[in-house]
Amino acid sequence: MLEEAESFMNLLDQLDWSYWKRLTPKEKRTLLSQLLLHFVNPLMKISDIELKDFELYGIKCQTFQLTFDEEEFVFIPGNKDAILGWNLGTKGLSLLETAPNSQEITIPEELRGQYNFFDVDSLGELINDKTTNLRKVQIPPMFVQRHALPAGTSYLGVYDAVTGSFEGEADQFSAFEQEIKDVLFPTLTAEESMVWSFPKNVLKEDRWYIEMVPNSDYYHVFSHKNHTYSSLRKKIRKKNFDLLTEDQWEYVNGAGSRRLFRWGNDLNINDPYRGKNVRKMMEQANMFGLFFDTSMERFEITEDPGVLKLRNKKNQVGIPIVDFLPLATYFANDTMLLHEKVLAPSEYLYRKAILIKV
């Protein structure tokens, strides 16, 4: 028994990022096979295992991307000494991020009278107040879902609204196909067709949910079951998954870097030269191969119902750092989630993980 415990502790040491980055691909594969054997539900279908190099803003990680039951995950090594949180105010930000875009700004009611939005030090106070405290934590190694899913849904595939073709779980989709087509291709009068446009998302409760892929003719298609926070968490745990804690979420978002945003601090998406590239970096996979919602229209839930990440409402103050702050790795929400509230897929996201721990 003692030998087993020692062997496991030795395995955990090798899964720490400081050690993992020095391993050869062959050594990494050997460790992965151990993890899949001991920590992943044997009833799950594991496929498409690839060793990948991910990078964002100078932080690199070579790790495995794989699918569990047709859903994409990545392995993220642990970190025994991760520094998370923020107390540096506007450090690292330029005037492009802290200065107003125009002479007039719109201050949200809840912030009026608290900060001077034209003063950099006061903006620094706002940033410190709206981000989590500086702290040192231990992060376990884990498999993390690459894309967070809308609450209560399971991913089925992609529907092409132009050709009517579907790629994914065809058997499950066929049960909803006609209903979805009726919504996307309604019978319209000539007058109605002048103003009709494809919906951004549509929910048929306890049946299906579709969501338009931005700037495309495609829809992501999901099966749907109504869930509260409590029932969704129970369902996730039944399959040997967990939700991420706040510490784990912040770590997998920004790798413990000492900057506010995982892609660097450039927020100038409207710049005629660099804007397109800034937007691309915001939306691309991060240094661990994960994607995060950048719409500022939805929360991502965590293991603690009192802690929501991201935000469901855009700031439109007119100062880039204030408007984009909800996308900061260490942004702290002041919204609490009620255990028994039914989670709308257009308002909440969830991300599954398998934690490697004693």
C-alpha positions as CSV (number, residue, x, y, z in Angstrom):
1,M,0.0,0.0,0.0
2,L,2.8,2.3,0.9
3,E,4.6,1.6,-2.3
4,E,1.5,2.4,-4.3
5,A,1.2,5.7,-2.5
6,E,4.8,6.6,-3.2
7,S,4.5,5.6,-6.8
8,F,1.4,7.8,-7.1
9,M,3.2,10.8,-5.5
10,N,6.1,10.2,-7.9
11,L,3.6,10.3,-10.8
12,L,2.1,13.5,-9.6
13,D,5.6,15.1,-9.4
14,Q,6.1,14.3,-13.1
15,L,2.8,15.8,-14.0
16,D,3.9,19.2,-12.6
17,W,4.4,21.7,-15.4
18,S,8.0,22.5,-14.3
19,Y,8.8,18.8,-14.8
20,W,6.4,18.0,-17.7
21,K,8.0,20.6,-20.0
22,R,11.3,18.7,-19.7
23,L,9.9,15.3,-20.7
24,T,10.3,13.8,-24.2
25,P,7.2,13.0,-26.2
26,K,7.7,9.3,-25.5
27,E,7.9,9.9,-21.8
28,K,4.7,12.1,-22.0
29,R,2.9,9.3,-23.8
30,T,3.9,6.8,-21.1
31,L,2.5,9.1,-18.4
32,L,-0.7,9.7,-20.4
33,S,-1.4,6.0,-20.7
34,Q,-1.1,5.7,-16.9
35,L,-3.6,8.6,-16.4
36,L,-6.1,7.1,-18.8
37,L,-5.9,3.8,-17.1
38,H,-6.3,5.0,-13.6
39,F,-8.4,8.2,-13.7
40,V,-10.7,8.0,-16.7
41,N,-14.0,6.1,-16.6
42,P,-13.4,2.9,-18.5
43,L,-16.8,3.1,-20.1
44,M,-15.8,6.3,-21.9
45,K,-14.7,6.1,-25.5
46,I,-11.2,7.7,-25.8
47,S,-10.0,8.6,-29.3
48,D,-8.1,11.1,-31.5
49,I,-5.1,11.4,-29.1
50,E,-2.6,13.9,-30.5
51,L,0.5,15.6,-28.9
52,K,0.1,19.3,-29.7
53,D,2.1,22.5,-29.3
54,F,-0.1,25.3,-28.0
55,E,1.1,28.9,-27.6
56,L,-0.3,32.3,-26.7
57,Y,1.6,35.5,-26.1
58,G,4.9,33.8,-25.5
59,I,3.6,31.0,-23.2
60,K,4.0,27.5,-24.7
61,C,2.7,24.1,-23.6
62,Q,3.2,20.8,-25.4
63,T,0.4,18.5,-24.3
64,F,-2.2,16.1,-25.4
65,Q,-5.5,16.8,-27.1
66,L,-8.0,13.9,-27.1
67,T,-11.7,13.2,-27.2
68,F,-13.8,11.5,-24.5
69,D,-17.1,10.3,-25.9
70,E,-16.7,12.6,-28.9
71,E,-16.0,15.7,-26.8
72,E,-12.6,17.5,-27.1
73,F,-10.4,17.7,-24.0
74,V,-6.7,18.6,-23.3
75,F,-4.4,17.5,-20.6
76,I,-3.1,20.4,-18.5
77,P,-0.1,19.7,-16.2
78,G,-0.4,20.8,-12.6
79,N,1.4,23.6,-10.8
80,K,2.5,23.4,-7.2
81,D,3.3,27.1,-7.0
82,A,0.8,29.0,-9.1
83,I,0.4,32.7,-8.5
84,L,-3.1,33.9,-9.2
85,G,-5.1,37.1,-8.7
86,W,-4.2,40.8,-9.3
87,N,-3.2,43.8,-7.2
88,L,-1.2,45.8,-9.8
89,G,-3.9,48.2,-10.9
90,T,-3.1,49.5,-14.4
91,K,0.4,48.0,-14.6
92,G,1.2,46.8,-18.1
93,L,-1.6,48.9,-19.7
94,S,-0.9,51.8,-22.1
95,L,-2.9,55.0,-22.6
96,L,-4.7,53.2,-25.5
97,E,-6.4,50.9,-22.9
98,T,-7.0,53.5,-20.1
99,A,-8.0,56.6,-22.0
100,P,-11.5,57.3,-23.1
101,N,-12.3,56.6,-26.8
102,S,-14.2,59.9,-27.0
103,Q,-14.8,63.0,-24.8
104,E,-18.0,61.5,-23.4
105,I,-18.2,58.3,-21.4
106,T,-21.2,56.4,-20.0
107,I,-20.7,55.4,-16.3
108,P,-22.8,52.5,-15.1
109,E,-25.1,53.4,-12.3
110,E,-23.5,50.9,-9.9
111,L,-20.1,52.6,-10.3
112,R,-21.2,56.2,-10.2
113,G,-19.4,58.3,-7.5
114,Q,-16.9,55.6,-6.7
115,Y,-14.1,56.1,-9.2
116,N,-12.7,58.9,-11.3
117,F,-12.7,57.4,-14.8
118,F,-10.4,60.1,-16.1
119,D,-7.7,59.3,-13.6
120,V,-5.3,56.4,-14.1
121,D,-4.8,55.8,-10.4
122,S,-8.5,55.6,-9.8
123,L,-8.9,53.2,-12.7
124,G,-6.2,51.1,-11.0
125,E,-8.3,51.0,-7.9
126,L,-11.3,49.9,-9.9
127,I,-9.3,47.1,-11.5
128,N,-8.0,45.9,-8.1
129,D,-11.5,46.0,-6.7
130,K,-13.0,44.0,-9.6
131,T,-10.3,41.2,-9.7
132,T,-9.5,38.4,-7.3
133,N,-6.9,38.7,-4.5
134,L,-3.3,37.9,-5.1
135,R,-2.6,34.4,-3.8
136,K,-0.3,31.3,-4.2
137,V,-2.1,28.0,-4.8
138,Q,-1.6,24.4,-5.8
139,I,-3.2,23.4,-9.1
140,P,-3.7,19.7,-9.8
141,P,-3.0,18.1,-13.2
142,M,-6.3,17.7,-15.1
143,F,-8.1,16.9,-18.3
144,V,-10.2,20.0,-19.3
145,Q,-12.9,20.4,-21.9
146,R,-11.7,22.6,-24.7
147,H,-15.0,24.4,-25.3
148,A,-17.4,25.3,-22.5
149,L,-21.0,24.1,-23.4
150,P,-24.3,26.0,-23.0
151,A,-25.9,24.9,-19.7
152,G,-28.0,21.7,-19.9
153,T,-26.8,20.7,-23.4
154,S,-24.7,18.0,-25.0
155,Y,-23.0,18.7,-28.3
156,L,-24.4,16.9,-31.4
157,G,-22.7,18.6,-34.3
158,V,-22.8,21.4,-37.0
159,Y,-25.8,22.3,-39.2
160,D,-25.3,24.2,-42.5
161,A,-28.2,26.6,-42.9
162,V,-27.5,27.0,-46.6
163,T,-27.2,23.4,-47.8
164,G,-29.2,21.8,-45.0
165,S,-26.4,19.3,-44.3
166,F,-25.4,18.1,-40.8
167,E,-22.1,16.8,-39.5
168,G,-22.0,15.0,-36.2
169,E,-24.3,12.6,-34.2
170,A,-26.7,12.0,-37.1
171,D,-29.0,9.6,-35.3
172,Q,-29.8,12.0,-32.5
173,F,-30.1,14.9,-34.9
174,S,-32.7,13.2,-37.1
175,A,-35.1,13.3,-34.2
176,F,-35.0,17.1,-34.2
177,E,-34.2,17.8,-37.8
178,Q,-37.7,18.8,-39.0
179,E,-38.3,21.0,-36.0
180,I,-35.1,22.8,-36.6
181,K,-35.7,23.3,-40.3
182,D,-39.2,24.7,-39.5
183,V,-37.6,27.3,-37.3
184,L,-34.8,28.2,-39.7
185,F,-36.9,28.1,-42.9
186,P,-40.4,29.4,-42.0
187,T,-43.1,30.1,-44.6
188,L,-43.1,33.8,-45.0
189,T,-45.0,36.4,-46.9
190,A,-43.1,38.7,-49.2
191,E,-43.3,41.4,-46.7
192,E,-42.1,39.2,-43.8
193,S,-39.2,38.0,-45.8
194,M,-37.9,41.5,-46.2
195,V,-37.2,41.8,-42.4
196,W,-36.6,38.2,-41.5
197,S,-33.1,37.1,-40.5
198,F,-31.6,33.9,-39.1
199,P,-32.0,33.8,-35.3
200,K,-28.8,34.0,-33.1
201,N,-30.0,31.0,-31.0
202,V,-33.2,29.0,-30.5
203,L,-34.2,26.8,-27.6
204,K,-36.8,24.1,-27.6
205,E,-36.8,23.2,-23.9
206,D,-35.9,19.6,-23.1
207,R,-35.4,18.8,-26.8
208,W,-32.7,20.9,-28.6
209,Y,-30.8,24.1,-28.7
210,I,-29.1,25.7,-31.7
211,E,-26.6,28.6,-31.7
212,M,-25.2,30.4,-34.7
213,V,-21.5,30.3,-35.3
214,P,-20.5,34.0,-35.6
215,N,-19.9,35.3,-39.1
216,S,-21.0,32.1,-40.8
217,D,-24.0,30.2,-42.1
218,Y,-23.5,27.4,-39.6
219,Y,-25.3,26.5,-36.4
220,H,-23.9,24.4,-33.5
221,V,-26.6,21.8,-32.6
222,F,-27.1,20.5,-29.0
223,S,-29.6,18.2,-27.3
224,H,-31.1,19.9,-24.3
225,K,-32.4,19.1,-20.8
226,N,-33.5,21.7,-18.3
227,H,-31.1,21.8,-15.4
228,T,-30.6,23.8,-12.2
229,Y,-27.0,24.3,-11.0
230,S,-27.5,21.5,-8.5
231,S,-28.9,19.0,-11.0
232,L,-26.3,19.8,-13.7
233,R,-23.5,19.4,-11.2
234,K,-25.0,16.0,-10.1
235,K,-25.2,14.9,-13.7
236,I,-21.6,15.9,-14.4
237,R,-20.3,14.0,-11.3
238,K,-22.3,10.9,-12.2
239,K,-19.9,10.5,-15.2
240,N,-16.8,11.1,-13.1
241,F,-16.3,14.7,-14.2
242,D,-16.0,17.8,-12.0
243,L,-16.5,21.5,-12.6
244,L,-13.4,23.7,-12.1
245,T,-12.9,25.7,-8.9
246,E,-12.2,29.5,-9.3
247,D,-8.5,28.8,-8.8
248,Q,-8.4,26.1,-11.4
249,W,-10.4,28.2,-13.9
250,E,-8.1,31.2,-13.5
251,Y,-5.1,29.0,-14.0
252,V,-6.3,27.2,-17.1
253,N,-7.4,30.6,-18.6
254,G,-4.1,32.5,-18.2
255,A,-1.5,30.0,-16.9
256,G,-0.8,32.1,-13.8
257,S,0.8,34.9,-15.9
258,R,1.3,38.3,-14.4
259,R,-0.9,40.2,-16.8
260,L,-4.6,40.9,-16.8
261,F,-5.5,39.2,-20.1
262,R,-4.3,35.9,-21.5
263,W,-3.5,37.4,-24.9
264,G,-1.5,40.3,-23.6
265,N,-3.0,43.7,-22.8
266,D,-3.9,44.9,-26.3
267,L,-7.6,45.7,-26.4
268,N,-7.8,48.0,-29.4
269,I,-10.1,45.8,-31.6
270,N,-11.2,48.8,-33.7
271,D,-7.7,49.8,-34.7
272,P,-7.6,49.8,-38.6
273,Y,-4.2,48.1,-38.6
274,R,-4.0,45.8,-35.6
275,G,-7.6,45.4,-34.6
276,K,-8.2,42.3,-36.6
277,N,-5.1,40.6,-35.1
278,V,-6.1,41.6,-31.5
279,R,-9.6,40.1,-32.1
280,K,-8.0,36.9,-33.4
281,M,-5.8,36.5,-30.3
282,M,-8.7,37.1,-28.0
283,E,-10.7,34.4,-29.7
284,Q,-8.1,31.8,-30.5
285,A,-7.1,28.8,-28.3
286,N,-5.0,29.7,-25.4
287,M,-1.6,28.4,-24.2
288,F,-3.3,25.1,-23.1
289,G,-5.5,24.8,-26.2
290,L,-8.7,26.0,-24.5
291,F,-11.3,28.4,-25.9
292,F,-13.2,30.9,-23.8
293,D,-16.3,32.9,-24.6
294,T,-15.6,36.5,-25.5
295,S,-19.1,37.7,-26.1
296,M,-19.6,39.1,-22.6
297,E,-23.1,37.8,-22.8
298,R,-22.8,34.6,-20.7
299,F,-21.4,33.4,-17.4
300,E,-19.3,30.3,-17.0
301,I,-20.2,28.4,-13.9
302,T,-17.7,26.9,-11.5
303,E,-17.6,24.3,-8.7
304,D,-18.8,27.0,-6.3
305,P,-22.3,28.4,-7.1
306,G,-21.2,31.7,-5.5
307,V,-18.5,32.1,-8.1
308,L,-19.3,32.8,-11.7
309,K,-16.6,33.7,-14.3
310,L,-17.0,36.0,-17.3
311,R,-20.1,38.2,-17.4
312,N,-23.5,38.3,-19.0
313,K,-23.6,42.1,-19.6
314,K,-21.3,44.3,-21.6
315,N,-19.9,47.5,-20.2
316,Q,-20.2,50.3,-22.7
317,V,-18.4,53.0,-20.8
318,G,-16.1,54.1,-23.6
319,I,-12.8,53.2,-21.9
320,P,-11.3,49.9,-23.2
321,I,-10.0,48.6,-19.9
322,V,-13.4,49.0,-18.2
323,D,-15.3,47.6,-21.1
324,F,-13.1,44.5,-21.5
325,L,-12.4,43.9,-17.8
326,P,-15.0,41.0,-17.6
327,L,-12.7,39.1,-20.0
328,A,-9.7,39.5,-17.7
329,T,-8.3,36.2,-16.3
330,Y,-8.8,37.4,-12.7
331,F,-12.1,39.2,-13.1
332,A,-14.3,38.8,-10.0
333,N,-18.0,38.7,-10.4
334,D,-20.4,40.0,-7.7
335,T,-23.3,37.9,-9.0
336,M,-24.4,34.9,-7.0
337,L,-26.1,31.9,-8.6
338,L,-29.2,30.4,-6.9
339,H,-28.9,26.6,-6.6
340,E,-32.4,26.0,-7.9
341,K,-32.5,28.5,-10.8
342,V,-33.0,26.8,-14.2
343,L,-29.9,27.6,-16.2
344,A,-30.7,29.1,-19.6
345,P,-28.2,27.9,-22.3
346,S,-28.0,31.4,-23.7
347,E,-26.9,32.8,-20.3
348,Y,-24.7,30.1,-18.7
349,L,-21.8,27.9,-19.8
350,Y,-20.2,24.9,-18.1
351,R,-16.9,23.2,-18.7
352,K,-16.1,19.6,-17.5
353,A,-12.8,18.4,-16.1
354,I,-11.2,15.3,-14.7
355,L,-8.9,16.2,-11.8
356,I,-5.8,14.1,-11.1
357,K,-5.5,14.1,-7.3
358,V,-5.2,11.8,-4.3
